[in-house]
């Protein structure tokens, strides 16, 4: 959790907002109410209802709603900036696919308390329809362009309350290896050393990653750095109740291999099943070599599972999942002595 409370300014505690938040609402806004809205492991989240005077129509008003997320401390400060920059990047490419981010900043009355503010969208409690949802996702991936031509992002982004590696790299293989290494460092710090993991990880970095990712960038092939949401599980998506269109939110973006997005669809907790992958690939071909597709997604799944295990440090089941992922990848793609030894013990 990165929220320690904002006495007197709690969302849902009335109609009082910090002046720094008020300054980012439309001119003349009158706050009608605030209420808690949504669920977050790391923040306090809510809805702000305001009344705005209509220009050139004296005495008439328009009702508008805004979403706010409030966090505390240095990590909270970094998280609200990361979400703002991520959502701004998505909205600039696909404005119908994400709520419009408005501002982030620090409370005036309570220094050390930070907020992210965006437009409010009322969501239906349903999964997006595969064809429409993946059509919008494919357009985001295809129409986005890395400002440097490389993989990475201009500011650290946060899946949960831990940062992920986003420094600029021109090789996807190099970028991914550094990203996985940072996630593993967090995971090992959270859960402690494990003899089996230490024995197997050299094979992941020395053989599995080169085996699965190097072919993407050799023999004349290349990988386009595409803007990815970065944590696209079903709970970070929805259907706009007004328009009926699909939306994504709570992003932690960077420019990546587009298929990286689907590593988050592989864990059992997600509900984006093969129908979504099939719909996406009706628009975007699998990267060559296609025969490595399943292996690449399992490698990307490992990266997501490692980060989640680091976030929830008291859940040992997540460590077991990570070890299972590592064993599987080494057996299939390690190509060394570990493969035979592990294969005999499964």
C-alpha positions as CSV (number, residue, x, y, z in Angstrom):
1,X,0.0,0.0,0.0
2,X,1.2,3.5,-0.8
3,X,-1.5,5.5,0.9
4,X,-1.3,6.6,4.5
5,X,-4.5,8.7,4.6
6,X,-5.4,12.3,4.0
7,X,-7.3,13.5,7.1
8,X,-10.1,15.9,6.2
9,X,-9.6,15.3,2.5
10,X,-10.6,11.7,2.2
11,X,-12.4,10.9,-1.0
12,X,-16.0,10.1,0.0
13,X,-15.8,12.2,3.1
14,X,-17.8,15.1,1.7
15,X,-17.3,17.8,-1.0
16,X,-13.9,19.2,0.1
17,X,-10.9,18.8,-2.2
18,X,-7.3,19.9,-1.8
19,X,-6.7,23.2,-3.6
20,X,-4.1,21.5,-5.9
21,X,-6.8,19.2,-7.2
22,X,-9.4,22.0,-7.5
23,X,-6.9,24.0,-9.6
24,X,-7.0,21.3,-12.2
25,X,-10.8,21.1,-12.5
26,X,-12.6,23.3,-15.1
27,X,-12.8,26.9,-14.2
28,X,-15.8,27.7,-11.9
29,X,-16.3,24.1,-10.9
30,X,-18.4,23.5,-7.8
31,X,-17.8,20.2,-6.1
32,X,-21.1,18.4,-5.5
33,X,-19.8,15.2,-4.0
34,X,-16.8,12.8,-3.7
35,X,-17.1,9.1,-3.2
36,X,-14.9,6.1,-3.2
37,X,-14.8,4.3,-6.5
38,X,-12.9,1.3,-7.7
39,X,-10.4,-1.0,-6.0
40,X,-6.7,-0.6,-5.7
41,X,-4.0,-2.5,-3.8
42,X,-1.9,0.6,-3.6
43,X,-4.0,3.7,-3.5
44,X,-7.2,5.4,-2.4
45,X,-9.5,5.9,-5.5
46,X,-12.6,7.8,-6.0
47,X,-15.1,9.8,-8.1
48,X,-15.6,13.6,-8.0
49,X,-18.9,15.0,-9.2
50,X,-18.8,18.7,-10.1
51,X,-21.1,21.4,-11.6
52,X,-19.6,23.6,-14.2
53,X,-21.1,26.9,-15.4
54,X,-21.8,26.9,-19.2
55,X,-20.2,29.8,-21.1
56,X,-22.6,32.3,-22.6
57,X,-25.5,30.6,-20.9
58,X,-26.0,32.5,-17.7
59,X,-27.4,30.5,-14.8
60,X,-27.0,27.1,-16.7
61,X,-24.6,24.4,-15.6
62,X,-23.1,21.1,-16.8
63,X,-22.5,18.1,-14.6
64,X,-19.1,16.4,-15.0
65,X,-17.3,13.5,-13.3
66,X,-13.7,12.9,-12.7
67,X,-11.6,10.0,-11.4
68,X,-8.9,10.5,-8.8
69,X,-6.2,8.3,-7.3
70,X,-4.4,9.3,-4.2
71,X,-1.1,7.9,-2.9
72,X,1.6,8.9,-0.4
73,X,5.4,9.2,-0.1
74,X,8.2,9.2,-2.7
75,X,6.9,6.0,-4.4
76,X,3.4,7.4,-4.6
77,X,4.9,10.6,-6.2
78,X,6.6,8.4,-8.8
79,X,3.5,6.3,-9.4
80,X,1.1,9.2,-10.1
81,X,3.6,10.6,-12.6
82,X,4.1,7.2,-14.3
83,X,0.3,6.7,-14.6
84,X,-0.2,10.1,-16.0
85,X,2.6,9.8,-18.6
86,X,1.4,6.3,-19.5
87,X,-2.2,7.2,-20.0
88,X,-1.2,10.4,-21.9
89,X,0.8,8.2,-24.3
90,X,-2.1,5.9,-24.9
91,X,-4.6,8.6,-25.3
92,X,-2.5,10.5,-27.8
93,X,-2.4,7.5,-30.1
94,X,-5.9,6.0,-29.4
95,X,-8.1,8.6,-27.7
96,X,-11.2,6.4,-27.8
97,X,-9.4,3.6,-26.0
98,X,-8.4,5.3,-22.7
99,X,-9.8,8.0,-20.4
100,X,-8.2,11.4,-20.9
101,X,-5.6,12.1,-18.2
102,X,-5.9,15.6,-16.8
103,X,-3.1,16.1,-14.2
104,X,-1.0,14.8,-11.5
105,X,0.6,16.6,-8.6
106,X,1.0,17.0,-4.8
107,X,-1.6,18.1,-2.3
108,X,-1.2,21.7,-1.1
109,X,-2.6,21.1,2.4
110,X,-0.9,17.7,3.0
111,X,2.6,17.7,1.5
112,X,3.7,14.1,0.7
113,X,0.2,13.2,-0.6
114,X,0.0,12.9,-4.4
115,X,-2.9,12.6,-6.9
116,X,-3.6,11.4,-10.4
117,X,-6.7,13.0,-12.0
118,X,-8.5,11.9,-15.2
119,X,-11.9,12.0,-16.8
120,X,-14.4,9.5,-15.3
121,X,-15.9,6.8,-17.4
122,X,-18.7,4.6,-16.1
123,X,-17.9,1.0,-16.9
124,X,-20.1,-2.0,-17.4
125,X,-19.2,-5.1,-15.4
126,X,-18.4,-7.2,-18.5
127,X,-15.4,-8.3,-20.4
128,X,-14.8,-6.4,-23.7
129,X,-15.9,-8.3,-26.8
130,X,-12.7,-9.9,-28.3
131,X,-12.9,-8.5,-31.9
132,X,-13.6,-4.9,-31.0
133,X,-11.2,-4.9,-28.0
134,X,-8.3,-6.4,-29.9
135,X,-9.0,-4.2,-32.9
136,X,-8.3,-1.2,-30.7
137,X,-5.3,-2.8,-29.1
138,X,-3.8,-3.7,-32.4
139,X,-4.3,-0.1,-33.6
140,X,-2.5,1.1,-30.5
141,X,0.4,-1.2,-31.1
142,X,0.6,-0.5,-34.8
143,X,0.0,3.3,-34.8
144,X,2.3,4.1,-31.9
145,X,5.9,5.2,-32.6
146,X,8.8,5.3,-30.2
147,X,10.2,8.8,-29.9
148,X,13.7,7.5,-29.9
149,X,13.2,4.5,-32.2
150,X,14.2,2.3,-29.3
151,X,12.6,0.1,-26.6
152,X,11.9,1.8,-23.3
153,X,10.0,4.8,-22.0
154,X,11.0,8.4,-21.0
155,X,10.1,7.9,-17.3
156,X,10.0,4.9,-14.9
157,X,6.6,3.2,-14.9
158,X,5.1,1.1,-12.1
159,X,3.1,-2.2,-12.3
160,X,2.0,-2.0,-8.7
161,X,4.3,-0.2,-6.3
162,X,7.6,-1.4,-7.9
163,X,9.2,0.2,-10.9
164,X,10.0,-1.8,-14.0
165,X,13.0,-1.4,-16.3
166,X,12.4,1.2,-19.0
167,X,15.8,2.6,-20.0
168,X,16.2,3.0,-23.7
169,X,17.8,0.1,-25.6
170,X,18.0,-0.6,-29.3
171,X,17.8,-4.4,-29.0
172,X,14.7,-6.1,-27.8
173,X,16.7,-9.1,-26.5
174,X,18.9,-6.8,-24.4
175,X,16.0,-4.8,-23.2
176,X,14.0,-7.8,-22.1
177,X,17.0,-9.4,-20.4
178,X,17.5,-6.3,-18.3
179,X,13.8,-6.0,-17.5
180,X,13.7,-9.6,-16.3
181,X,16.9,-9.2,-14.3
182,X,15.5,-6.2,-12.5
183,X,12.2,-8.0,-11.7
184,X,14.1,-11.0,-10.4
185,X,16.2,-8.8,-8.2
186,X,13.0,-7.4,-6.6
187,X,11.6,-10.9,-6.3
188,X,14.7,-12.4,-4.6
189,X,14.8,-9.4,-2.2
190,X,11.2,-10.0,-1.3
191,X,11.2,-13.8,-0.9
192,X,14.8,-14.7,-0.3
193,X,17.3,-16.8,-2.2
194,X,16.4,-20.2,-3.6
195,X,19.1,-22.8,-4.6
196,X,17.1,-24.2,-7.5
197,X,16.4,-20.8,-8.9
198,X,20.0,-19.8,-8.7
199,X,21.0,-23.0,-10.5
200,X,18.6,-22.5,-13.3
201,X,18.7,-18.7,-14.0
202,X,22.0,-18.8,-15.9
203,X,20.3,-21.0,-18.5
204,X,17.5,-18.5,-18.8
205,X,19.8,-15.6,-19.5
206,X,22.5,-17.5,-21.4
207,X,20.4,-19.8,-23.5
208,X,16.6,-19.4,-23.3
209,X,16.4,-15.6,-23.9
210,X,18.9,-15.8,-26.9
211,X,17.2,-18.8,-28.3
212,X,13.7,-17.2,-28.2
213,X,14.4,-13.5,-28.8
214,X,17.5,-13.3,-30.9
215,X,15.8,-14.7,-34.0
216,X,13.4,-11.8,-33.9
217,X,16.3,-9.5,-34.8
218,X,18.5,-11.6,-37.1
219,X,18.4,-12.8,-40.7
220,X,17.0,-9.5,-41.8
221,X,14.2,-9.5,-39.2
222,X,13.5,-6.6,-36.8
223,X,11.1,-5.7,-34.0
224,X,9.0,-2.5,-34.1
225,X,9.0,-0.8,-30.6
226,X,5.2,-0.7,-30.0
227,X,3.5,1.2,-27.1
228,X,2.2,-1.5,-24.7
229,X,-0.2,-1.0,-21.8
230,X,2.3,-3.0,-19.7
231,X,-0.1,-4.6,-17.3
232,X,-3.1,-5.5,-19.4
233,X,-5.1,-8.1,-17.4
234,X,-8.9,-8.1,-17.5
235,X,-9.3,-5.9,-14.4
236,X,-7.5,-3.0,-16.2
237,X,-10.1,-3.0,-19.0
238,X,-13.8,-2.4,-19.4
239,X,-16.7,-1.3,-21.5
240,X,-17.7,2.3,-21.5
241,X,-21.4,2.4,-20.4
242,X,-22.1,5.4,-22.6
243,X,-20.4,4.6,-25.9
244,X,-20.2,0.8,-25.6
245,X,-16.6,0.9,-26.7
246,X,-13.8,-0.9,-24.8
247,X,-11.4,1.0,-22.6
248,X,-8.1,0.3,-20.9
249,X,-6.7,2.1,-17.8
250,X,-4.2,1.9,-15.0
251,X,-1.3,1.6,-17.5
252,X,2.4,1.3,-17.0
253,X,3.6,1.8,-20.5
254,X,6.8,1.4,-22.5
255,X,7.7,0.6,-26.1
256,X,8.2,-3.1,-26.5
257,X,7.7,-6.1,-28.8
258,X,3.9,-6.0,-29.3
259,X,3.6,-9.7,-28.3
260,X,5.0,-8.8,-24.8
261,X,1.5,-7.6,-24.0
262,X,0.2,-11.1,-24.1
263,X,2.5,-12.5,-21.5
264,X,0.1,-11.1,-19.0
265,X,-2.7,-13.0,-20.7
266,X,-1.1,-16.4,-20.0
267,X,-1.4,-16.6,-16.2
268,X,-4.5,-18.5,-15.0
269,X,-5.8,-15.4,-13.2
270,X,-6.5,-13.6,-16.5
271,X,-9.6,-14.0,-18.5
272,X,-8.3,-12.9,-21.9
273,X,-8.3,-16.4,-23.4
274,X,-7.3,-17.8,-26.8
275,X,-10.3,-16.1,-28.4
276,X,-8.7,-12.7,-27.8
277,X,-5.3,-13.8,-29.2
278,X,-7.0,-15.2,-32.3
279,X,-9.0,-12.0,-32.8
280,X,-5.8,-9.9,-32.4
281,X,-3.9,-12.0,-34.9
282,X,-6.6,-11.6,-37.5
283,X,-5.2,-8.1,-37.8
284,X,-1.5,-8.5,-36.8
285,X,0.5,-11.5,-37.8
286,X,2.6,-13.4,-35.3
287,X,6.2,-12.3,-35.4
288,X,8.7,-14.5,-37.3
289,X,9.8,-17.1,-36.6
290,X,6.2,-18.2,-35.9
291,X,7.2,-21.5,-34.5
292,X,8.7,-19.7,-31.5
293,X,5.5,-17.8,-30.7
294,X,4.3,-20.0,-27.8
295,X,7.7,-20.0,-26.3
296,X,8.1,-16.3,-26.5
297,X,4.7,-15.8,-24.8
298,X,5.8,-18.2,-22.0
299,X,9.0,-16.2,-21.6
300,X,7.0,-13.0,-21.4
301,X,4.7,-14.7,-18.9
302,X,7.7,-15.4,-16.7
303,X,8.5,-11.7,-16.6
304,X,5.0,-10.8,-15.4
305,X,4.9,-13.6,-12.8
306,X,8.2,-12.6,-11.4
307,X,7.1,-9.1,-10.9
308,X,3.8,-10.1,-9.3
309,X,5.7,-12.5,-6.9
310,X,7.9,-9.5,-5.9
311,X,4.8,-7.4,-5.2
312,X,3.1,-9.9,-3.0
313,X,6.1,-10.9,-0.8
314,X,4.1,-13.0,1.6
315,X,2.5,-15.2,-1.0
316,X,4.8,-18.3,-1.5
317,X,2.5,-19.8,-4.1
318,X,3.7,-17.1,-6.5
319,X,7.3,-18.2,-6.0
320,X,6.3,-21.7,-6.9
321,X,4.7,-20.5,-10.1
322,X,7.9,-18.6,-11.0
323,X,10.0,-21.7,-10.4
324,X,7.6,-23.8,-12.5
325,X,7.9,-21.2,-15.3
326,X,11.7,-21.3,-15.1
327,X,11.8,-25.1,-15.1
328,X,9.5,-25.3,-18.1
329,X,11.5,-22.9,-20.2
330,X,14.8,-24.5,-19.4
331,X,13.5,-27.9,-20.3
332,X,12.1,-26.7,-23.6
333,X,14.7,-24.2,-24.7
334,X,17.7,-24.4,-22.4
335,X,19.5,-26.9,-24.6
336,X,22.0,-27.9,-21.8
337,X,22.5,-30.4,-19.0
338,X,19.7,-28.9,-16.9
339,X,17.2,-30.0,-19.6
340,X,18.0,-33.7,-19.2
341,X,18.2,-33.6,-15.5
342,X,14.9,-31.7,-15.0
343,X,13.2,-33.8,-17.7
344,X,13.9,-36.9,-15.7
345,X,12.5,-35.5,-12.4
346,X,9.2,-34.1,-13.7
